[in-house]
């Protein structure tokens, strides 16, 4: 049976206040939902996972599983299954014995245990190493065994710490689909820790983006890309990353101009009617802003911002053109093959509906797609 997980105002401070790894973290994971904790190294995602598992104590706050406080319980009493990034397999046991360890502790019959282990091994493609010991198999096989040991048991919550970090890209792509189907089929409430956006987008229903121990935004993959809460999320999410320009805005009632700082007077100019009146009123009090646009929304054409081409790459199904405006690199992605020589001039067109406007002070989002947040 799936469970609901709720974190309330969780803090984690290491030492005598030297490292504040997690700061006032609150979020909830619905029963059967897959949530990814996504961020760069040191953002607090692994500390959060370890606090949920019980391997780290909370400095402040609480953790509840189906309304039951678990943050004071030892790990074995929390009803949580965890796949470790470092595998943590038992060396004297075979791969099959490692996977079945929790099942035998639940005193299941040998026939049931063997079937579950076999099915899990087929899912993870490690059936040929079940009788081998951890020291005699590859790191990727050990990692899949650790993942299988967690998934094979019945638990209220599944914690997966970088569960496919050691696998080659092709196998990772295959297993992502299989694992998501398995988690869905068994209604598993799951938290996945990863620094890989592709993995988070492929597996998670919602993603918690963290930086500096602070939750920046908790939303679906689509929402994070289309409506980032702030400049950090806007530039962290997406590949290639969002293009960003410092701009000054002018509104004469007929046109709205975004003058790009340091570009020699270049502006993105739009009809005032392209923007909602509430947004225009909001922008009148702003002297400096950050303007963002996704690479797929930057179009090479005959008018727009004049830029100098730095590189042009055809990747088989996309053209990536990196050009320069006012010392800033702007990336454009097109599904057509475009010939653009380095040092040549191109014009970059951007539709008003593709703009993301952020405060230059705190980075908070002001507007997406010409509409006020």
Secondary structure, DSSP 8 states (H G I E B T S, - for coil): ----EEEEEEEEEETTTTEEEEEEEEEEE-TT-EEEEE-STTSSHHHHHHHHHTSS--SEEEEEETTEE-TTS-GGGTTEEEE-TT----TTSBHHHHHHHHHHHTT--HHHHHHHHHHHHHHHT-GGGTTSBGGGS-HHHHHHHHHHHHHTS--SEEEEESTTTTS-HHHHHHHHHHHHHHHHHTT--EEEEES-HHHHHHH-SEEEEEETTEEEEEE-HHHHHHS-SBHHHHHHSSSS--EEEEEEEEE-SSEEEEEETTSSS-EEEEEGGGS-HHHHHHHTT-S-EEEEE-GGG-EEESSSEEEEEEEEEE-SS-EEEEEEETTEEEEEEESS-----TT-EEEEE--GGG-EEEETTT-BEEEETTEE-
